[in-house]
Amino acid sequence: MATDLENIPTWMPVVAAAIMHGDGRVLMHRRPFGKHHGGLWEFPGGKVELGETPVMALIREINEELGIILDPAGMAPAAFAESHPDGANPAIVILLYTVTLWKGEPHAYEGGGWGWFTFQEAKALEKPPLDIILLDSLRNLKKDVG
């Protein structure tokens, strides 16, 4: 027998991009004021919609937020972070991808701003808790590779 609880999502998939400049800096996006975590810096991205793969969602979200077109050939899964469910809200699971290939120049279409930062500079930015985890994971990954 099906219950209403079966239709309540327990987690929400979110994708984010660590867009890597050729000189090693990473692009960070500032959340618009007035939104949850407004004014904090994060990896750009957003929710995975029904029927989308994470890569499809990331390409769509980055185009909407920054006006650039990501090349799937330059995208690779890098890390993830998850929140704990908060009452009636589902947990958030952010899937972080590194991005090395794209077309266009970034613009802040959502009004929050953006910038290129070294890992040290990005660490000093005020960020939502999950983006702190993602940045640390990305930094450790780069140390292991480099």
Residue, then its C-alpha position, 0 to 999 in steps of 0.5 A: m500500500a502506497t503512502d504519501l511519504e513515498n512521494i515526499p523527496t528526501w533529497m534534492p540534487v544540485v549541480a555546481a561548476a568549478i570553472m577553472h581558468g588556465d592560470g589555476r584560478v577558479l570562478m566563484h559566483r556571488r549569490p544575489f542579496g534577498k535569496h537564501h545565503g544572499g551575498l555569499w560566494e559559491f560555485p555557480g550552478g543550480k537544481v537538477e530538473l526532472g528529466e535532466t542529467p547532472v551534466m545537462a542541468l549544469i550546462r543549462e544553469i551556467n548558461e542562465e547564470l553566467g551566459i557561457i556555454l560549457d563543453p561537456a568534453g571539459m567537464a569531470p565529476a570532482a566532489f560532492a557535499e550534502s546537507h541534512p534534512d531540515g524539518a520538511n525540507p529535503a537534504i541538498v546534495i551538491l555534485l561539483y564538476t570541474v570545467t576547463l572548456w567553455k565558450g563566451e565570457p562570464h556575465a552576472y545575469e542574476g545580479g550577484g557578481w562573479g570573479w576569478f580567485t586563487f584557492q587561497e582567495a576563494k577560501a577567504l570569501e564568505k561562503p555557504p557551508l556546502d561550498i566550504i566543503l566543496l572548495d576544500s575537496l577540490r583543493n585536496l583533489k588538486k593537491d593529489v593530482g598536482 
